């Protein structure tokens, strides 16, 4: 059944490869109503994607044949959808309403989730009200959040999107093992009023522990030993390790919480404190609304499914190996980086679930910058470069205060329009009619836009906690849908392990004074150069 659906998909791609997007609005009068929809407060427009009505239907049939609905049920049912590690993947349980009954591999987990959520809210309130203090009795005024990857990108995105302009508690993030990152974060802070939150699932992550040691040394220079542990909080699935490190208190999460899906857990404790439990709870509400939409909407009106199918169509049908993301809101400036990890770490795979080579394209390269900054960077490439790069515009009607930001979102709409319609050489030549004809002919080629380049637009009314939660959950479920269709495991990440192992071996060579015999000539030469 899946083979037949892929055959029909490929046939649609071969047949419709040269079909013009703009022409489809006339050929299919219902296109706009069928390819736009509301989901959990977000508005999505996929009508500028490169599919005809027949191709759109072929994509939907592929989703059905690939078992998206059954896989979705297994995900929410707490089955071992991460089959290489034998784990359930239950980030929806972290934002479920009170009284939910999620199970991970048959084990009830919702009561534990509620308990941790309550403990986070209680601790956050105590810190915000000055009831939880440091070693010298002073209230905390700043948080240094130490983590990397999923322990950094999600909370950092949420904080940037929702933070007040002048927060009562300053939250700073440190991820890079480069000492400069920690030095910048600590500059201007008072150790007596600084809380360090160390986030690591295993509490063995090299970068995170190195930075945590730097923060510990900084605190030790200024604080008495008694009570110093109150400045260190661990967030981890290995609380014993956190306590051994010196954390005075730990907040736990379980191994069924994947790193890049973990911002809904205690991983976002810094945000719960900085934003307040009520704001964080509203973000969970938005994500939960998207969960309900994903579970209940039919495939043809299901936002994560359609987003995923658009990517599969571009990657596998039309062989487009990159996608740009441009959030037109300064608060969402970390969204492209978040999506790079979410999508490329989840679906950047070369084998299928059974270990056989992937014969399809899987995840494209994801890149982006906030609009309008990106317009002065990579937009030249996506408008006139030789490769077609599908674009995604995330538009916020009100980014700051009550005023609608027309100059901001007008640019987003204009670039989506320009990518689709382009500009012919004849039109460019007409604009140059006052020049010498030979010069006009020469310049017209440079001013021609090929057009017929696809985009999706997502509209948020404002950067509310609910909208931010719904947006992130939308992308989580989109990534899952793609993994199901490509028959890959979206929830492991073995690709980063080899580099970690080899880095430890190189560090042993550094300690030994030089390259070992097992190093290749290039790496040995580089190591020698760096050690001199």
C-alpha positions as CSV (number, residue, x, y, z in Angstrom):
1,X,0.0,0.0,0.0
2,X,2.8,2.4,0.9
3,X,4.7,1.5,-2.3
4,X,1.6,2.3,-4.4
5,X,1.2,5.7,-2.6
6,X,4.9,6.5,-3.3
7,X,4.4,5.5,-6.9
8,X,1.4,7.9,-7.2
9,X,3.4,10.6,-5.4
10,X,6.3,10.3,-7.8
11,X,4.0,10.3,-10.8
12,X,2.4,13.5,-9.6
13,X,5.8,15.1,-9.2
14,X,6.9,14.0,-12.7
15,X,3.6,15.3,-14.1
16,X,3.4,18.6,-12.3
17,X,7.0,19.5,-11.9
18,X,6.6,22.5,-14.3
19,X,3.2,23.6,-13.1
20,X,3.2,27.2,-12.1
21,X,1.9,28.1,-8.6
22,X,0.2,31.2,-9.7
23,X,-1.8,29.4,-12.4
24,X,-3.2,27.0,-9.8
25,X,-5.5,29.7,-8.3
26,X,-7.3,29.9,-11.6
27,X,-7.2,26.2,-12.3
28,X,-8.5,25.3,-8.8
29,X,-11.0,28.0,-7.5
30,X,-11.2,26.2,-4.1
31,X,-7.4,26.3,-3.6
32,X,-7.3,29.1,-1.1
33,X,-10.1,27.7,1.1
34,X,-8.6,24.2,1.0
35,X,-5.0,25.2,1.7
36,X,-5.6,27.8,4.4
37,X,-6.7,26.9,7.9
38,X,-6.8,27.9,11.6
39,X,-5.2,25.7,14.2
40,X,-5.0,26.5,17.9
41,X,-5.1,30.2,17.2
42,X,-2.6,30.2,14.4
43,X,-3.5,30.9,10.7
44,X,-1.7,28.9,8.1
45,X,-1.6,29.6,4.3
46,X,-0.1,26.8,2.3
47,X,-1.7,27.9,-1.0
48,X,1.7,29.2,-2.3
49,X,3.2,25.7,-2.2
50,X,4.2,24.0,-5.4
51,X,1.5,21.5,-5.6
52,X,-1.5,21.1,-7.9
53,X,-4.8,19.8,-6.5
54,X,-3.9,16.3,-7.8
55,X,-0.5,16.5,-6.2
56,X,-2.0,17.7,-2.9
57,X,-4.4,14.7,-3.0
58,X,-1.4,12.3,-3.7
59,X,0.4,13.7,-0.7
60,X,-2.6,13.1,1.5
61,X,-2.9,9.6,0.3
62,X,0.8,9.1,1.1
63,X,0.2,10.2,4.7
64,X,-2.7,7.8,5.0
65,X,-0.7,4.9,3.5
66,X,2.3,5.6,5.7
67,X,0.2,5.2,8.8
68,X,0.4,8.7,10.2
69,X,-2.9,8.3,12.1
70,X,-1.8,5.0,13.7
71,X,1.7,6.4,14.5
72,X,0.0,9.4,16.1
73,X,-2.0,7.1,18.3
74,X,1.1,5.2,19.4
75,X,2.9,8.5,20.2
76,X,0.1,9.8,22.4
77,X,-0.5,6.2,23.8
78,X,3.0,6.2,25.3
79,X,4.3,3.3,23.1
80,X,8.0,2.9,22.3
81,X,8.0,5.1,19.2
82,X,11.7,5.6,19.9
83,X,12.4,2.0,19.0
84,X,16.2,2.2,18.9
85,X,16.3,3.2,22.6
86,X,13.1,1.4,23.6
87,X,11.5,4.6,24.9
88,X,8.1,6.3,24.8
89,X,8.1,9.9,23.6
90,X,5.6,11.8,25.7
91,X,6.2,15.6,25.5
92,X,2.4,16.0,25.1
93,X,2.0,14.6,28.6
94,X,4.1,17.5,30.0
95,X,1.5,20.1,28.8
96,X,-1.6,18.0,29.4
97,X,-4.4,19.4,31.6
98,X,-4.7,18.4,35.3
99,X,-6.3,15.0,35.6
100,X,-4.8,13.6,32.4
101,X,-3.9,9.9,32.3
102,X,-0.9,9.5,30.1
103,X,1.2,6.3,30.3
104,X,4.7,5.7,29.2
105,X,5.2,2.0,28.2
106,X,2.1,1.3,30.4
107,X,3.4,3.2,33.4
108,X,1.2,6.1,34.6
109,X,3.1,9.4,34.4
110,X,0.6,12.2,34.7
111,X,0.5,12.4,38.4
112,X,4.3,12.7,38.5
113,X,4.1,15.4,35.8
114,X,1.6,17.3,37.9
115,X,3.8,17.0,41.0
116,X,6.9,18.3,39.3
117,X,4.9,21.1,37.7
118,X,3.5,22.1,41.1
119,X,7.0,22.0,42.7
120,X,8.3,24.2,39.9
121,X,5.5,26.8,40.4
122,X,6.0,26.8,44.2
123,X,9.8,27.3,43.9
124,X,9.4,29.9,41.2
125,X,6.9,31.9,43.2
126,X,9.2,31.7,46.3
127,X,12.1,33.1,44.2
128,X,10.0,35.8,42.6
129,X,8.7,36.9,46.0
130,X,12.1,36.9,47.6
131,X,11.2,34.1,50.0
132,X,13.9,31.8,48.5
133,X,17.2,33.5,49.1
134,X,20.9,32.8,48.6
135,X,23.8,32.1,51.0
136,X,23.8,35.6,52.5
137,X,20.1,36.0,52.8
138,X,19.6,38.2,49.7
139,X,16.9,37.6,47.2
140,X,17.8,36.4,43.7
141,X,17.8,39.0,41.0
142,X,19.4,37.0,38.1
143,X,19.5,33.5,36.8
144,X,22.3,31.9,34.7
145,X,20.8,29.0,32.8
146,X,23.5,26.5,31.8
147,X,22.7,23.9,29.2
148,X,23.2,23.1,25.5
149,X,21.1,21.8,22.6
150,X,17.6,21.0,23.8
151,X,18.5,22.1,27.3
152,X,19.2,25.6,25.9
153,X,17.4,26.3,22.6
154,X,13.8,25.8,23.7
155,X,13.9,27.8,27.0
156,X,16.0,30.5,25.3
157,X,13.3,30.8,22.5
158,X,10.5,31.0,25.0
159,X,12.3,33.6,27.1
160,X,13.1,35.8,24.1
161,X,9.6,35.6,22.8
162,X,7.8,36.3,26.1
163,X,10.2,38.2,28.4
164,X,9.2,41.7,29.6
165,X,11.4,44.6,28.4
166,X,12.6,45.2,32.0
167,X,12.3,41.8,33.8
168,X,12.3,41.7,37.5
169,X,14.7,38.7,37.3
170,X,17.4,38.8,34.6
171,X,17.7,35.5,32.8
172,X,20.9,34.8,30.9
173,X,21.8,31.6,28.9
174,X,25.1,29.9,28.6
175,X,25.7,27.0,26.1
176,X,29.0,27.3,24.4
177,X,32.0,25.7,26.0
178,X,34.1,28.7,25.0
179,X,34.8,30.5,28.3
180,X,33.8,33.8,26.7
181,X,30.2,32.7,26.8
182,X,30.2,32.2,30.5
183,X,32.3,35.3,31.1
184,X,29.8,37.5,29.2
185,X,26.8,36.0,31.1
186,X,28.4,36.6,34.5
187,X,29.6,40.2,33.7
188,X,27.7,42.7,35.8
189,X,26.1,40.1,38.1
190,X,26.4,39.9,41.9
191,X,27.2,36.4,43.1
192,X,25.0,37.0,46.2
193,X,21.9,37.5,44.1
194,X,22.6,35.0,41.2
195,X,21.0,31.6,40.9
196,X,22.6,29.1,38.6
197,X,20.4,26.5,37.0
198,X,22.3,23.6,35.4
199,X,20.2,21.6,32.9
200,X,21.5,18.3,31.6
201,X,19.5,15.1,31.0
202,X,22.3,12.8,32.0
203,X,24.4,15.4,33.9
204,X,27.4,14.2,32.0
205,X,27.3,16.6,29.0
206,X,30.8,17.9,28.6
207,X,30.0,21.5,27.6
208,X,27.4,21.9,30.3
209,X,29.6,20.5,33.1
210,X,32.5,22.6,32.1
211,X,30.4,25.8,32.2
212,X,28.8,24.7,35.5
213,X,32.3,24.3,37.0
214,X,33.1,27.9,35.9
215,X,30.0,29.2,37.5
216,X,30.8,27.2,40.7
217,X,34.3,28.7,40.9
218,X,32.8,32.2,40.3
219,X,30.4,31.7,43.2
220,X,33.0,30.2,45.5
221,X,35.2,33.3,45.3
222,X,32.4,35.5,46.7
223,X,30.2,33.3,48.9
224,X,30.6,31.4,52.1
225,X,30.5,27.7,51.8
226,X,27.5,27.4,54.1
227,X,24.4,28.0,51.9
228,X,26.3,28.1,48.7
229,X,24.4,25.1,47.4
230,X,21.2,27.3,47.4
231,X,22.7,29.1,44.4
232,X,22.9,25.8,42.4
233,X,19.8,24.1,41.0
234,X,20.0,20.9,38.9
235,X,17.4,19.9,36.3
236,X,18.1,16.4,35.1
237,X,17.0,12.8,34.7
238,X,20.0,11.8,36.9
239,X,19.4,13.7,40.2
240,X,22.1,11.7,42.1
241,X,24.7,13.1,39.8
242,X,23.4,16.7,40.2
243,X,23.5,16.4,44.0
244,X,27.0,15.0,43.9
245,X,28.0,18.0,41.8
246,X,26.8,20.3,44.5
247,X,23.2,21.3,43.5
248,X,21.2,22.1,46.6
249,X,18.0,21.1,44.9
250,X,17.0,19.2,41.8
251,X,14.0,19.0,39.5
252,X,13.7,15.8,37.6
253,X,12.3,14.7,34.3
254,X,12.2,11.2,32.9
255,X,13.9,9.5,29.9
256,X,10.7,9.6,27.9
257,X,11.3,13.4,27.5
258,X,13.5,13.9,24.5
259,X,16.0,16.7,24.8
260,X,14.7,18.8,21.8
261,X,11.2,18.2,23.0
262,X,11.9,19.1,26.7
263,X,11.1,22.8,27.1
264,X,7.7,21.8,28.5
265,X,9.4,20.1,31.5
266,X,11.6,21.3,34.3
267,X,14.1,22.2,31.6
268,X,12.3,25.5,31.4
269,X,12.5,26.2,35.2
270,X,14.4,29.4,34.4
271,X,11.5,30.6,32.3
272,X,9.0,29.6,35.0
273,X,10.8,31.8,37.4
274,X,11.6,34.7,35.0
275,X,8.2,34.8,33.4
276,X,6.1,33.5,36.2
277,X,4.2,30.2,36.5
278,X,1.0,31.7,35.1
279,X,2.7,32.8,31.9
280,X,4.4,29.4,31.5
281,X,1.1,27.7,32.1
282,X,-0.5,29.7,29.3
283,X,2.3,28.5,27.0
284,X,1.4,24.9,27.9
285,X,-2.2,25.7,27.2
286,X,-1.3,26.8,23.6
287,X,0.7,23.7,23.0
288,X,-2.1,21.5,24.4
289,X,-4.5,23.2,22.0
290,X,-2.3,22.2,19.1
291,X,-2.1,18.7,20.5
292,X,-5.9,18.5,20.4
293,X,-5.9,19.8,16.8
294,X,-3.3,17.3,15.7
295,X,-5.2,14.5,17.3
296,X,-8.6,15.3,16.1
297,X,-8.5,17.2,12.8
298,X,-8.9,15.2,9.6
299,X,-5.6,14.9,7.7
300,X,-6.7,17.3,5.0
301,X,-7.4,20.0,7.6
302,X,-4.6,19.1,10.0
303,X,-1.9,21.8,10.3
304,X,1.1,19.6,11.3
305,X,0.2,17.1,8.7
306,X,-0.1,19.6,5.9
307,X,3.1,21.3,7.0
308,X,4.9,18.0,6.9
309,X,3.5,17.0,3.6
310,X,4.6,20.3,2.0
311,X,8.2,19.5,3.2
312,X,8.0,15.9,1.9
313,X,6.7,17.2,-1.4
314,X,9.5,19.7,-1.8
315,X,12.3,17.3,-0.7
316,X,11.2,14.1,-2.3
317,X,8.9,15.2,-5.1
318,X,10.8,18.2,-6.4
319,X,14.3,17.5,-5.0
320,X,14.7,20.7,-3.0
321,X,17.2,20.1,-0.3
322,X,17.0,23.3,1.8
323,X,14.3,25.4,3.5
324,X,14.5,28.9,4.8
325,X,12.6,30.2,7.8
326,X,12.1,33.9,8.4
327,X,10.2,34.9,11.6
328,X,9.0,38.5,11.2
329,X,9.2,39.2,14.9
330,X,12.3,40.0,16.9
331,X,11.0,37.9,19.8
332,X,11.2,34.8,17.6
333,X,14.8,35.5,16.5
334,X,15.9,32.1,17.9
335,X,13.2,30.2,16.0
336,X,15.5,29.2,13.1
337,X,18.1,27.9,15.5
338,X,15.5,26.0,17.4
339,X,14.1,24.4,14.3
340,X,17.6,23.5,13.1
341,X,17.9,21.2,16.1
342,X,14.3,20.1,16.2
343,X,14.2,19.0,12.6
344,X,17.8,18.3,11.5
345,X,18.6,16.3,14.7
346,X,15.3,14.5,14.6
347,X,15.1,13.6,10.9
348,X,18.7,14.0,9.6
349,X,19.0,10.2,9.2
350,X,20.4,7.9,6.6
351,X,18.6,4.7,7.6
352,X,15.0,3.6,8.0
353,X,13.6,2.1,11.1
354,X,14.6,-1.4,10.1
355,X,18.2,-0.3,9.5
356,X,18.0,-0.4,5.7
357,X,19.3,2.7,3.8
358,X,16.9,5.5,3.4
359,X,16.0,5.8,-0.3
360,X,14.2,9.1,0.1
361,X,15.6,12.5,0.9
362,X,14.7,12.9,4.6
363,X,15.4,16.2,6.3
364,X,16.5,19.3,4.3
365,X,19.0,21.8,5.5
366,X,17.1,24.4,7.6
367,X,18.4,27.9,7.9
368,X,17.0,31.4,8.6
369,X,17.2,34.8,10.2
370,X,14.5,37.1,11.5
371,X,12.8,39.3,8.9
372,X,13.6,41.9,7.9
373,X,17.3,41.1,8.7
374,X,17.2,38.1,6.4
375,X,16.1,40.2,3.5
376,X,19.5,41.8,3.6
377,X,21.3,38.5,3.8
378,X,20.1,35.3,2.1
379,X,16.9,36.5,0.4
380,X,19.0,37.3,-2.7
381,X,19.7,33.6,-3.0
382,X,16.2,32.4,-2.6
383,X,14.8,35.0,-5.1
384,X,17.4,34.7,-7.9
385,X,19.8,31.8,-7.0
386,X,19.9,28.7,-9.2
387,X,18.4,26.4,-6.5
388,X,14.7,26.6,-5.5
389,X,14.6,27.0,-1.7
390,X,11.1,26.9,-0.2
391,X,10.5,29.7,2.3
392,X,8.5,29.9,5.5
393,X,7.3,33.2,6.9
394,X,6.2,33.5,10.5
395,X,4.3,36.7,10.7
396,X,3.1,38.4,14.0
397,X,0.4,41.0,13.6
398,X,1.3,42.8,16.8
399,X,4.9,42.2,17.9
400,X,5.0,44.9,20.5
401,X,2.2,46.6,22.3
402,X,-1.2,47.1,20.6
403,X,-0.1,48.6,17.3
404,X,-0.3,46.4,14.2
405,X,3.2,46.3,12.7
406,X,2.3,46.9,9.1
407,X,5.8,47.9,7.8
408,X,7.1,44.6,9.2
409,X,4.5,42.2,8.0
410,X,4.1,44.0,4.7
411,X,7.6,42.9,3.9
412,X,6.8,39.3,4.6
413,X,3.7,39.4,2.4
414,X,5.6,41.1,-0.4
415,X,8.4,38.6,-0.4
416,X,6.0,35.7,-0.5
417,X,4.3,37.3,-3.4
418,X,7.6,38.1,-5.2
419,X,8.9,34.5,-4.8
420,X,5.7,33.2,-6.4
421,X,5.1,35.6,-9.2
422,X,8.7,36.7,-10.0
423,X,9.4,39.3,-12.8
424,X,9.8,38.4,-16.5
425,X,12.6,39.7,-18.6
426,X,10.1,41.6,-20.6
427,X,8.8,43.4,-17.5
428,X,12.3,44.2,-16.4
429,X,13.1,45.5,-19.9
430,X,10.0,47.7,-19.8
431,X,11.2,49.3,-16.6
432,X,14.4,50.2,-18.3
433,X,12.9,51.9,-21.3
434,X,14.7,55.2,-20.8
435,X,18.1,53.6,-21.2
436,X,20.1,52.8,-24.3
437,X,18.5,49.7,-25.7
438,X,21.7,47.6,-25.5
439,X,22.2,48.7,-21.9
440,X,18.6,47.9,-21.1
441,X,18.9,44.5,-22.6
442,X,22.1,43.9,-20.5
443,X,20.5,45.0,-17.2
444,X,17.2,43.2,-17.8
445,X,18.7,39.8,-17.3
446,X,20.0,40.9,-13.8
447,X,16.6,42.3,-12.9
448,X,14.7,39.1,-13.9
449,X,13.2,37.0,-11.2
450,X,12.2,33.4,-12.1
451,X,9.3,33.3,-9.7
452,X,7.4,30.0,-9.0
453,X,9.2,29.6,-5.7
454,X,7.0,28.2,-2.9
455,X,6.4,29.5,0.5
456,X,4.2,28.9,3.6
457,X,3.0,31.7,5.8
458,X,2.0,31.3,9.5
459,X,0.2,34.2,11.1
460,X,0.1,34.9,14.9
461,X,-2.1,37.7,16.2
462,X,0.4,38.5,18.9
463,X,3.3,37.0,20.8
464,X,1.1,35.6,23.5
465,X,2.2,32.6,25.6
466,X,-0.6,30.6,24.0
467,X,0.5,31.5,20.5
468,X,4.2,30.7,21.2
469,X,3.2,27.3,22.7
470,X,1.0,26.4,19.8
471,X,3.7,27.4,17.3
472,X,6.4,25.3,18.9
473,X,4.0,22.3,19.2
474,X,3.0,22.7,15.5
475,X,6.6,22.3,14.5
476,X,7.1,19.3,16.8
477,X,4.2,17.4,15.3
478,X,5.2,18.5,11.8
479,X,8.6,16.9,12.4
480,X,7.0,13.7,13.7
481,X,4.7,13.4,10.6
482,X,7.7,13.7,8.3
483,X,9.6,11.0,10.2
484,X,6.6,8.7,9.9
485,X,6.3,9.2,6.1
486,X,10.1,8.7,5.7
487,X,10.0,5.6,8.0
488,X,12.8,6.9,10.2
489,X,13.1,7.3,14.0
490,X,12.7,11.0,14.8
491,X,13.6,10.6,18.4
492,X,17.2,9.4,18.6
493,X,20.4,11.2,17.7
494,X,23.3,8.8,17.3
495,X,25.0,11.1,14.8
496,X,26.5,13.4,17.5
497,X,28.0,10.5,19.5
498,X,31.0,9.7,17.4
499,X,32.3,13.3,17.6
500,X,31.9,13.3,21.4
501,X,33.9,10.0,21.7
502,X,36.7,11.3,19.5
503,X,36.8,14.6,21.3
504,X,37.6,12.8,24.6
505,X,40.3,10.8,22.8
506,X,41.9,14.0,21.5
507,X,41.7,15.5,25.0
508,X,43.6,12.5,26.3
509,X,46.3,13.2,23.7
510,X,46.5,16.8,24.9
511,X,47.0,15.6,28.4
512,X,49.7,13.2,27.2
513,X,51.5,15.9,25.4
514,X,50.9,15.1,21.8
515,X,49.1,13.2,19.1
516,X,48.7,9.4,19.6
517,X,49.7,6.9,16.8
518,X,46.0,6.3,16.0
519,X,45.4,9.8,14.7
520,X,45.1,10.5,11.0
521,X,47.8,12.8,9.6
522,X,45.6,15.9,9.2
523,X,44.1,15.7,12.7
524,X,47.6,15.0,14.2
525,X,49.0,18.0,12.4
526,X,46.2,20.3,13.5
527,X,46.5,19.1,17.1
528,X,50.2,19.7,17.1
529,X,49.7,23.2,15.8
530,X,47.1,24.1,18.4
531,X,49.2,22.7,21.2
532,X,52.4,24.6,20.3
